[in-house]
Amino acid sequence: MDKRYICLVCGYNRLEELPYGIDGYPSYEICACCGFEYGYDDLDRGESFKEYREKWLNNGAQWFVPKERPAHWNLSEQLKNITKYESQ
């Protein structure tokens, strides 16, 4: 899937919208995996992607919408999507 649809917090690669549009405005989409809401958790609450990620991982990396969890989900592989995104 296109890199623009990757969650910048957890690496989930099935976001329905770009986290931020070309105008810089957030989508306000909530990631089904980690629960991060673009525009709220970062702009209104002031949490960085890294801070939110660490909190999510420390709390067991639970799925926000469990029914959307892929059958063969692999946290380590998913987190690699963040590195791939940042390197391009």
N, C-alpha and C positions, 0 to 999 in steps of 0.2 A: 504494500500500500504506500501511497505517496507520503514522504516524510512530514508533510505539513499536517497530517492527521495523526501524528504521534503525540501522546500526552507527554509534556515536558517534565512531569513529575515522576511518573512510573514507567513510561515507555510503552504503554498500551497503544497499539497501532490501529485502533478502530474508531477513533473519534469521528463523529459525523460532520463536524465543522472545523475550520481552522481555529486554533486557540486564539489567534489574533488576526484580524483582517489586514489588508494592505494599508489601511488607514491607521492601524495601530490600536483600534478599538477591540476589546475582548469579546469573545463569542458568548460568554456566560454559560457555555456548555459545562456540564458536570461529567467528569470521567467516571464511567461505569466501574472501573477497576479501583482506583484510589479515592474517588469522591471529590477530587480537587475541582473547584468551580472557577474557571477563568474569569477574572474581573471582580470576583468577590474575595476569594481567599488571598489573592495576591494584592490587588489594589485596595480593597476596603479593609482587609484584616492585616495587610502588610507582611504576609508570610512569603518567603522566597520558595522557589521550587525545592531547593535542597532542604530547607527546614521542614517543609511539609512532607517530603519524601522520608526523611529520617524519622519523623513522628509516625508516619504510616508503617514503615518497616519495623520500628520498635514496638508497635501495637500488633504485630503479627501479619502485616500485609493482607488484611482481610478485604475481600471484594465488597465494594459499595453496593453493587447490584449483583448478587450472587448468581442469578439465573443467566447472566451474560458471560459468565466465566467459561472460556473454551475448555472442552473436555480434557485436552492434554496440555493444560497451562503450565508454563515453566517460568517462574519468577526470574531466575538468573538470565535466561534468554531474553525475556521482555525488557529487563533493565539495560541490556546491551543496545536497545533501540535508541536510548537517550544518547549514548556515546556516538552512535552512527549519525544521529541528527546533528549533534554539536560539531562533528568533524566535517560537515559539508557546508 
